[in-house]
């Protein structure tokens, strides 16, 4: 009986911790999204825009994750499927923007792009650090952590892009890095969806 009570207490504490972390990273991503929208518009950067769309997708992802903290495996897996779809949609949006920019080449404003990229990476690094301890909790937190890791990779890539754009005075490095980020988004969507469907299949078999 004591063991049962201790187990329930540990689960309750874990859920409180998950909610607290998700609320913090949600706020960070919403604030970062607003700043990145303005910066991507000022700098004319495709790579920066990909980060902006990713921040919006993450804000939606964290909101959904909050709803299923403490829910069953099936509910968490279904939300993870939706997260995977969001990541895939972000990839499609980036692909469309890349296609448009190829026919409307414009060298990004390096100073604006650089400041925004550094601030974005710092924000994403804080989110990944906060989520790191929860990445193995369940499929819900795993998919959230996956999104956050993508953000950090994207932030590093955008900072590298700033240097390349400055060195070459060309728009092509910005577009090439945006293409690399597109590939990363696509792979991440596949991983999240695969894990979610595996969880759904497991839950279905156990239910049967």
N, C-alpha and C positions, 0 to 999 in steps of 0.2 A: 504494500500500500504506500509506504514511504517512497519507494523507488518510483512508483507511478506518479506521485505528486511532484517529485523532483524532476521527472521527465517533462511533465506538463509545464512546470515553471521554466525550465530551460527553453522549451519551445516558445513560450510566451515572451521571454526575454529576447530570443532570437528575432521574433517577429517585430518587436519594438525597435530593435537595432536596425533591422532592414528598412522599416518605415522611415526612421530618422535619416538614414543615409540617402534613401531615395528622394526624400523631400529636399535635402541639401543639394544634391546633384541636379535635381529638377530646376531649382531656383538658379543655380549657376548657369545651366544651359539656356534658360529663358533670357537671362541678362546677356549672355554671350551672343545669342542669336540676334537680338536687337542691334548690338554693336557691330556684328559681322555683316548684317544686311546693309547698314550704312557704309561700312568700310569697303565691301565688295562693289557697291555702286560707285563710290568715289574712285576706287583704284582700277575698275574695269578688269578684274581678275577672275578667270574661270576656276582656278584652284581655290581661291578664297570663297567663291560662291559655293563650291562643293562642300566646304566646311560649314557654310551657313545653312545649307539644306540638311547637313548631317546633324547640326545642333537642334534644328527644329524637329527632325525625326527622333532624336534622343529625348527631347522634352516630352514628346508624345509617348515614347517608350517608357520613360520613368513614370509618367502618369498612369499608364496601364499597369505597370508593375506594382504600383502602390495598391491598386484595386484587388490584386490577387495575392497579396502577402497573407499567409495563413490559409489560403484556399487549398483545394485538393490538387493532386498531380494533373488530372485532366484539365482543370481550369487553367492552371499555369502553362500547360503545354499548348492549349488553344491560344492563349495570349502570346506565347512565344512564336507561334505560327504567324500571328498578326504582325509581330515585331519584324520577323523575317521578310514579310511582304513590304513593310515600311522601308526597310533597308534596300530592297530591290527597287522600289519606286524612286528612292533617292538616286540610285544608280541610273535609272531611266532618265530622270530629270537632268542629271549631270551630262549624260550622253547627248541629250537634246541641246543643252547649252553649248557643249563642245562643238557639235555640228554647226550651230549658228555662228560661233566665234571663228571657225575655220574660214568662213566666207566674209567675216567682218573683223579682220585682224587689227588689233590695237594694243600697243605696248602698255602694260599695266603701270600705274603710278607706284614706283618702288617704295618710297617713304611710307605712304599710307598702307600699302600692302604689308610691309615689314612690321610696322607697329601692331597692326591688327593680328598678324600671324603669331607674333611673340605672346601677346596677351591671350590669344585663343589657346595656344599650346599650354600656357601656365594654368588656365582654367581647366583644360582637359586633363592635365596631369594631376590636379587636385582631385578631380572626379574619379580617375582610375585608382588613385591611392586609397580613397575612401571606400571604393567598391571591392578592392582586392581581397579583403578578408572574407567577403561573402560570395566569392565567385564559385565556390563548390557547394553552396547551401542547397540549391535546387536549380531546375531548368530556368525558372524565372530570373534568378539572380545571375545565372551563367550568361543568359542572353543579354542582360543589361551590361555585364562586365565586357562582353564581346563588343558591344556598341562603343563602350568607353575606350577600349583598346584601339578600335578603329580611329577614334577621334585623335588619340595621341599620334598614331602613325600618320594620319592626315596632317596634323600640326607640324610634325617634323618635315614632311614632304613639302609643305607650303613654305616653310622657312628656307629650305634648300632652293625652292623655286625663286624666291626673292633674290638670292645671290646670283642665280643663273640669268634672270631677267636683267639685273643690273649689269652683269658682265657682258652679255650679248646684245643688250638693248633691243631685244626681240620678244615678240609675243609667243613664240613657239615653245620655249621652256615651260611657260605657264600652261599651255594646252597639253603638252606631253605629260606633265605631272598630273593634270586633271584626268588624263586617260589612265594613268597608273592607279589613281585613287578610285576610278570607276571599276577597275579590275578587283581592287581590294573590297569594295562595297559588295560586288557580285559574289565573291568567295565567301564573305561573311554571311550574306543572306543564305547561301547554300548550307553553311554550317549550322546556322540557327534553325533553319527549316528542317534539316535532317535530324537534328537532336530532338526537336519538338515532335516530329512525326514518330520517331522511335518511342518517345514517352507516351504518345497517344496510343500507339499499337500495344505497348506494354500494359497500359491501363485498361485497354479494351479486352485483352486476353485475361487479365486478372478479374475483370468484371464478369467475363464469361465463366 
